[in-house]
Amino acid sequence: MLNLTPLNQTHRDMGAKMVDFGGWEMPLHYGSQIEEHHQVRRDAGMFDVSHMRVVDVEGAQARAFLRILLANNVDRLTLPGKALYSCLLHEDGGVLDDLIVYFLREDWFRIVVNAATADQDIAWMLQQRAARAAGLKITPRPDLAMIAVQGPNARAKVWQALPGSQASSQALGLFQALPLPPWFIARTGYTGEDGFEIILPAPDAPALWLALAAAGVKPVGLGARDTLRLEAGMNLYGQDMDEATSPLEAGLAWTVDLDSPRDFIGKAALLAHPPQRQLVGLLLEQGGVLRAHQSVHSAQGDGEITSGSFSPTLNLSIALARVPLGVRPGATIEVEIRGKRLPAKVVKYPFVRHGKPCYGEN
Amino acid sequence: MTIPADLKYTASHEWVRREDDGSVTVGITDFAQQLLGDLVYVEPPEAGRKLAAAEECAVVESVKSASDVYAPLAGEVTAANEELSGAPQLINQDAYGAWIFRLAPDNPADFDTLLDAAAYQAVVDAEAH
């Protein structure tokens, strides 16, 4: 029995091809995932991300608890509504999940975690609370749905669909959120485009989706979600990193605060084990598709593609790959595709920004 | 999802049309393109290549996965559809118009052993369950 989001019937009514995504029935596309990808880069598209899990952390010890729980430093969050992208690490430095944490009040932080890892993340947080912060309130919120509206015209179309929303949300900066009880609007996303992620009570989700559709926002499925995030150089938990991966070998060193004196779970392990590998971008400059788990061969040794797909914006195949340190942007390495070795160029990612190529070759 | 009555088919989802000169034109069916999703790359066989029946001879790749295309009959490849290299999605838009390759069969009578539309419909029905 698959889990259903509050928008399940709405997706079916719109002609979605539904698939099993980690135990959830989700829309893969509504006709053409490539068209949906272009719509987000050029205009506005919306995603049902209600399978992800909101967790509220409340109480006087909230900040102190998150200071030790998360690899990134919540002390950077002082402006109300400001958000931070962080990894949740195990004591051995392996990544349990990646997540976004929003600072709302000193006694209220909101976290959004991945669907597939939500149960384990919550169990881990409760375990850590028992040891460190008894009395802290940790509340998973399966009663909430989430719709991400992304694209250059996304915010304008949200304001069109929700009369009155512009006045309060227009001043939101990037990576900042605003509670509008019982709703919550965040200027965050997973596509590299501007836009809002709207968290709201589950029963309200279908009406919002239809209002956004009436304002010209196109429904976008998981297929395009993956090609968009890959172009934007954003990691996917379970592919680019997992419990056996250090964030330092997953291109996430920038999210791990090792410089301040703050202790956090996993810090000692990361300091004791400097990275031996790095995550790089790859471009296939000929026909074909780079895919996860394909082996790569470089002058510095072998590696593996962690995420690969087709980039509709660049019209060629792109990938992230874990390779030895010493592999440099601009170098050519070989990828094994269906038994043949094809040359691929190493680049600095992200691959696309503001709808244009932006990868670095040196 | 369409299955034109005037074509023949294979159980591996190729369609086959006999031309006036005895050659056959081959592509993949509407059912196949729907399963694959948006196509981003097609690698047809090279002209002159000799194929055995059911031999892997072409690749169609969607964002989701790569799929092999199989020779419906033994014969020699006479042409590949050049249009597909710049526009693989033509197959998604018009599976029966966007042919992949042409073949001169070793034995023209083999064409009659292929599945007709009703038999292919049965293949599709079986796969949908």
Chai-1 contact restraints between the chains, C-beta under 6 A:
chainA,res_idxA,chainB,res_idxB,connection_type,confidence,min_distance_angstrom,max_distance_angstrom,comment,restraint_id
A,S32,B,D38,contact,1.0,0.0,6.0,A-B,restraint_1
A,Q33,B,D38,contact,1.0,0.0,6.0,A-B,restraint_2
A,I34,B,D38,contact,1.0,0.0,6.0,A-B,restraint_3
A,G287,B,Y41,contact,1.0,0.0,6.0,A-B,restraint_4
A,G288,B,Y41,contact,1.0,0.0,6.0,A-B,restraint_5
A,V289,B,E61,contact,1.0,0.0,6.0,A-B,restraint_6
A,S309,B,V63,contact,1.0,0.0,6.0,A-B,restraint_7
A,F310,B,V40,contact,1.0,0.0,6.0,A-B,restraint_8
A,F310,B,V63,contact,1.0,0.0,6.0,A-B,restraint_9
